[in-house]
Amino acid sequence: MPAKSELDHSWYRYFLFLAADRQSVASRLLAGKYGRVLDLGCGNGSFLRANLDRFSKGEGLDISQQRILATSRLTKSPRLKFRVHDLNTLLPYRSRSIDLVVSLSTIEYLTDPYRFLTEIKRILKPGGELVIHTLNLAFFVRRLQLLFGRLPSFNSASGWQGGIIHNFTWPTLEKLMTETGFIIINRRCSGLFPRLRRWWPNFLCSDIIIHAHRK
């Protein structure tokens, strides 16, 4: 649980709003009921718990041991399992063993996004699905920050990027996904301006959400 001083920051309240919105949008992309679902960068496990009725078995991986311990204590269902894992390494699953992979606000922190997506493709069953979320560098607020010589801060109290090492736009993420063996099914966005962003997503969407399936 963040310290009270951290909760007082407006950026943290904004972060909570964005997290709730992206989870809601990603959940609406799920079609039907899945067998085995994997959440990469699961954080507190809220996505899996909120969608427990959509799959038979859910597993979450996160690099934070503290988060995994807290999540495991909160989780009552025997159909959910959480464990610590560094997503910069190979995924600990057999090839073609997962029906759906969800990864929200994670790929931008990893050293090799290409290998990450290649690993996801490896563990997905043929036709298996991926729902992935990241921040949109082309969002007009971030364009203005760059125009005035400022680094987009992405919800960091210090004004830095808070560990982000890769930035994406709609075209760059879609190109990477296509190159690693995915076919795009749906494009959605989350964040600010819910009534306007669908008209000009590359400019008005603060966050990118793509639903794809494995070739």
C-alpha positions as CSV (number, residue, x, y, z in Angstrom):
1,M,0.0,0.0,0.0
2,P,1.5,3.4,-0.9
3,A,2.4,5.8,1.9
4,K,-0.1,8.5,2.7
5,S,2.2,11.2,1.3
6,E,2.3,9.3,-2.0
7,L,-1.5,9.1,-2.0
8,D,-1.8,12.9,-1.6
9,H,-0.1,13.5,-4.9
10,S,-2.6,14.3,-7.7
11,W,-0.5,12.2,-10.1
12,Y,-1.2,9.1,-8.0
13,R,-5.0,9.7,-8.1
14,Y,-4.7,10.2,-11.8
15,F,-2.8,6.9,-12.1
16,L,-5.6,5.1,-10.3
17,F,-8.1,6.6,-12.7
18,L,-6.1,5.4,-15.7
19,A,-5.6,2.0,-14.2
20,A,-9.3,1.5,-13.7
21,D,-10.2,2.7,-17.1
22,R,-7.7,0.6,-19.0
23,Q,-8.8,-2.5,-17.1
24,S,-12.5,-1.8,-18.0
25,V,-11.7,-1.3,-21.7
26,A,-9.5,-4.4,-21.8
27,S,-12.2,-6.5,-20.1
28,R,-14.8,-5.5,-22.7
29,L,-12.5,-6.9,-25.4
30,L,-12.8,-10.5,-24.0
31,A,-15.0,-12.6,-26.2
32,G,-16.6,-15.7,-24.7
33,K,-15.0,-17.9,-22.1
34,Y,-11.4,-18.9,-22.1
35,G,-9.5,-21.9,-20.7
36,R,-6.2,-20.8,-19.4
37,V,-5.5,-17.1,-19.0
38,L,-2.2,-15.4,-18.2
39,D,-1.7,-11.9,-17.0
40,L,1.8,-10.6,-17.5
41,G,2.7,-7.8,-15.2
42,C,-0.4,-8.5,-13.1
43,G,0.3,-6.0,-10.3
44,N,-2.3,-6.5,-7.6
45,G,-4.1,-9.2,-9.7
46,S,-7.3,-7.0,-10.1
47,F,-7.8,-7.8,-13.7
48,L,-7.9,-11.6,-13.1
49,R,-10.1,-11.2,-10.1
50,A,-12.5,-8.9,-11.9
51,N,-12.9,-11.4,-14.8
52,L,-12.9,-14.6,-12.9
53,D,-16.1,-15.7,-14.6
54,R,-14.5,-15.4,-18.1
55,F,-12.0,-18.3,-17.8
56,S,-11.3,-21.7,-16.2
57,K,-7.9,-21.0,-14.8
58,G,-5.9,-17.7,-14.3
59,E,-2.3,-17.1,-13.6
60,G,-0.5,-13.8,-13.0
61,L,3.2,-13.0,-13.1
62,D,4.9,-9.9,-11.7
63,I,8.4,-8.9,-10.8
64,S,7.4,-7.4,-7.5
65,Q,7.5,-10.0,-4.7
66,Q,5.7,-7.6,-2.4
67,R,2.8,-7.3,-4.8
68,I,2.6,-11.0,-5.4
69,L,2.5,-11.7,-1.7
70,A,-0.2,-9.2,-1.1
71,T,-2.2,-10.4,-4.1
72,S,-2.0,-14.0,-3.0
73,R,-3.4,-13.1,0.4
74,L,-6.3,-11.3,-1.2
75,T,-7.1,-14.2,-3.6
76,K,-9.6,-16.7,-2.4
77,S,-10.3,-18.6,-5.6
78,P,-8.4,-21.9,-6.1
79,R,-8.6,-21.1,-9.9
80,L,-6.1,-18.2,-9.5
81,K,-2.4,-18.5,-9.0
82,F,0.3,-15.7,-8.8
83,R,4.0,-15.9,-8.8
84,V,7.1,-13.7,-9.0
85,H,8.8,-13.7,-12.4
86,D,11.1,-11.3,-14.4
87,L,9.4,-10.7,-17.7
88,N,12.7,-9.8,-19.3
89,T,13.5,-13.6,-19.2
90,L,11.8,-16.5,-21.0
91,L,8.3,-17.2,-19.9
92,P,8.0,-20.4,-17.7
93,Y,5.3,-22.1,-19.8
94,R,5.2,-24.8,-22.5
95,S,4.7,-23.8,-26.1
96,R,1.0,-23.6,-27.2
97,S,-0.3,-23.9,-23.7
98,I,-2.2,-20.6,-23.1
99,D,-5.6,-19.5,-24.5
100,L,-5.4,-15.8,-23.6
101,V,-2.5,-13.4,-22.6
102,V,-3.3,-10.0,-21.1
103,S,-0.5,-7.5,-20.4
104,L,-1.4,-4.0,-19.2
105,S,1.1,-1.2,-18.8
106,T,4.1,-3.6,-18.9
107,I,5.8,-3.8,-22.3
108,E,7.2,-0.2,-22.0
109,Y,9.3,-1.3,-19.0
110,L,10.9,-4.3,-20.6
111,T,14.4,-4.3,-22.2
112,D,13.4,-6.3,-25.4
113,P,9.7,-5.8,-26.5
114,Y,10.4,-8.0,-29.6
115,R,11.5,-11.0,-27.5
116,F,8.6,-10.4,-25.1
117,L,6.0,-10.6,-27.9
118,T,7.8,-13.5,-29.5
119,E,7.6,-15.4,-26.2
120,I,3.9,-14.6,-25.9
121,K,3.3,-16.0,-29.4
122,R,5.3,-19.1,-28.4
123,I,3.1,-19.9,-25.4
124,L,-0.2,-19.1,-27.0
125,K,-2.2,-21.9,-28.7
126,P,-2.9,-21.4,-32.4
127,G,-5.5,-18.8,-32.6
128,G,-4.9,-17.8,-29.0
129,E,-5.5,-14.1,-28.1
130,L,-3.5,-11.2,-26.7
131,V,-4.8,-8.0,-25.2
132,I,-1.9,-5.6,-24.7
133,H,-1.9,-2.0,-23.3
134,T,0.8,0.7,-23.4
135,L,1.1,4.5,-23.3
136,N,0.7,6.5,-26.5
137,L,3.6,8.8,-27.1
138,A,1.7,10.6,-29.8
139,F,-1.0,11.7,-27.4
140,F,-1.3,15.5,-27.9
141,V,-0.3,16.3,-24.3
142,R,2.9,14.4,-24.7
143,R,3.5,16.1,-28.1
144,L,3.2,19.5,-26.4
145,Q,5.6,18.4,-23.7
146,L,8.2,17.4,-26.3
147,L,7.6,20.6,-28.2
148,F,8.5,22.6,-25.2
149,G,11.6,20.5,-24.5
150,R,10.1,18.5,-21.6
151,L,10.2,14.7,-21.3
152,P,6.7,13.2,-21.0
153,S,6.5,12.3,-17.3
154,F,3.9,9.4,-17.5
155,N,2.5,9.8,-14.0
156,S,5.8,10.1,-12.2
157,A,6.0,12.5,-9.3
158,S,9.6,13.4,-10.1
159,G,8.8,14.5,-13.6
160,W,10.8,11.6,-15.1
161,Q,9.4,8.5,-16.9
162,G,9.5,6.3,-13.9
163,G,11.4,3.3,-15.4
164,I,9.9,3.4,-18.9
165,I,12.5,2.5,-21.4
166,H,10.4,2.2,-24.6
167,N,7.8,4.5,-26.1
168,F,5.1,3.5,-28.6
169,T,2.6,5.0,-30.9
170,W,-0.3,3.1,-32.6
171,P,1.7,2.4,-35.8
172,T,4.9,1.3,-34.1
173,L,3.2,-1.1,-31.7
174,E,1.0,-2.6,-34.5
175,K,4.1,-3.0,-36.7
176,L,6.0,-4.8,-33.9
177,M,3.0,-7.1,-33.3
178,T,2.6,-7.9,-37.0
179,E,6.3,-8.7,-37.2
180,T,6.2,-11.1,-34.3
181,G,3.2,-13.1,-35.6
182,F,0.0,-11.5,-34.5
183,I,-3.1,-10.4,-36.5
184,I,-4.9,-7.3,-35.1
185,I,-8.5,-7.9,-34.2
186,N,-9.5,-4.7,-32.4
187,R,-8.0,-1.3,-31.5
188,R,-9.2,0.5,-28.4
189,C,-7.9,3.2,-26.2
190,S,-8.3,4.3,-22.6
191,G,-7.5,7.4,-20.5
192,L,-8.9,10.8,-21.0
193,F,-11.7,12.2,-23.3
194,P,-13.8,9.0,-23.6
195,R,-16.4,10.7,-25.9
196,L,-13.9,12.2,-28.3
197,R,-10.9,9.9,-28.5
198,R,-12.5,7.5,-31.0
199,W,-12.6,10.2,-33.6
200,W,-8.8,10.8,-33.7
201,P,-7.2,8.0,-31.6
202,N,-3.6,8.6,-32.4
203,F,-3.9,12.2,-31.2
204,L,-6.5,12.0,-28.4
205,C,-5.9,8.6,-26.9
206,S,-3.5,8.7,-24.0
207,D,-3.3,4.9,-23.9
208,I,-3.3,2.2,-26.5
209,I,-5.0,-1.1,-26.2
210,I,-4.8,-3.7,-29.0
211,H,-6.6,-7.1,-29.2
212,A,-4.9,-9.6,-31.5
213,H,-4.7,-13.3,-32.1
214,R,-1.8,-15.5,-32.9
215,K,-1.3,-16.5,-36.5
